[in-house]
Amino acid sequence: MTTSPSDNEIIQSAIKLVQEGLRVTFPVKGYSMLPFIIGSKESVDLVKPENLQVGHVVLAWVEGCRYVVHRIIEINGNQVVLMGDGNIAGVEHCRLDEVAALAINVVTPKGKHHPLYSPWRVRASRLWWRLLPIRRWILAIYRRTWLKIMS
């Protein structure tokens, strides 16, 4: 997800509200979080980031140049490594203080809120991580079938 000036204004407003303790429903763009979050269709509920752990989905300022909504795959002291579920390679880096918000729910186009950390979603995301070597083919099938059906 790259950002334009208007995107940055929206993101900054959302971050300010989250820092004030409010929950913010935030639209997600792109396919980098497939199959768990469908960009341009679904949103996420963001809250203040506390007790961050590997497996959490966060809004973070990465590489000193852009915001992403990606999953934490590693925390080493103050350093955080992120990767989108829909990515097959490449990671982003940030510091803990650059994690602006924690995503807690996926919000469907009909407004239903589904917890990101329900037992089955946690198990599914762990399995998805183990499938990284073959993720390319699974995602290709998913994009050509399920996403077409959903459109």
CORGI-V226085 format. One record per residue. PHI is phi as a letter, one per 20 degrees, with the letter a starting at -180 (999 if undefined). OMEGA is omega in radians with two decimals (* if undefined). Layout:
[[PHI;OMEGA] [PHI;OMEGA]]
//
This chain:
[[999;3.01] [e;-3.01] [c;3.02] [d;-3.13] [g;-3.13] [f;3.06] [f;-3.14] [f;3.10] [f;3.11] [f;-3.14] [f;-3.14] [f;3.09] [f;3.12] [f;3.14] [f;3.13] [f;3.12] [f;3.10] [f;3.13] [f;3.10] [e;3.08] [n;-3.14] [e;3.01] [e;-3.08] [c;3.02] [e;-2.95] [c;3.12] [f;-3.14] [d;3.10] [d;3.01] [n;-3.07] [d;-3.03] [f;3.12] [d;3.04] [f;0.02] [e;-3.02] [e;3.09] [c;-3.12] [e;-3.13] [f;-3.12] [m;3.05] [c;-3.08] [d;3.09] [c;3.05] [c;2.99] [e;-3.13] [d;3.06] [c;3.11] [g;-3.10] [f;3.10] [c;3.09] [l;-3.10] [f;-3.12] [c;3.00] [g;-3.11] [o;3.11] [f;3.05] [e;-3.04] [c;2.93] [e;-3.06] [c;3.05] [e;-3.03] [d;3.06] [l;3.13] [m;-3.05] [b;-3.08] [a;3.06] [e;3.03] [c;2.94] [d;-3.10] [c;-3.11] [e;3.05] [f;3.09] [d;3.13] [a;3.01] [c;3.09] [c;-3.09] [m;-3.13] [e;-3.07] [e;-3.11] [c;3.06] [d;-3.09] [c;3.01] [b;3.07] [f;3.13] [f;-3.14] [e;3.12] [e;3.13] [d;3.10] [b;3.08] [n;3.11] [c;3.05] [d;-3.14] [c;3.02] [b;3.03] [e;3.11] [g;-3.12] [f;3.07] [e;3.01] [e;-3.01] [e;-3.08] [a;3.07] [d;3.06] [e;-3.12] [d;-3.14] [c;2.90] [e;-3.12] [d;-3.11] [f;3.08] [g;3.12] [e;3.07] [n;3.10] [f;-3.13] [d;3.13] [d;-3.11] [f;3.11] [f;-3.03] [d;3.00] [f;-3.09] [g;-3.09] [f;3.12] [f;3.09] [f;3.11] [f;-3.13] [f;-3.13] [f;3.08] [f;3.09] [f;3.14] [g;3.12] [f;3.14] [f;-3.14] [e;-3.10] [g;-3.12] [f;-3.12] [d;-3.09] [g;-3.11] [g;-3.08] [f;3.11] [f;3.13] [f;3.12] [f;3.11] [f;-3.14] [g;-3.12] [f;-3.08] [e;-3.10] [d;-3.00] [g;-3.13] [f;3.09] [f;3.12] [f;-3.09] [f;-3.09] [f;*]]
//
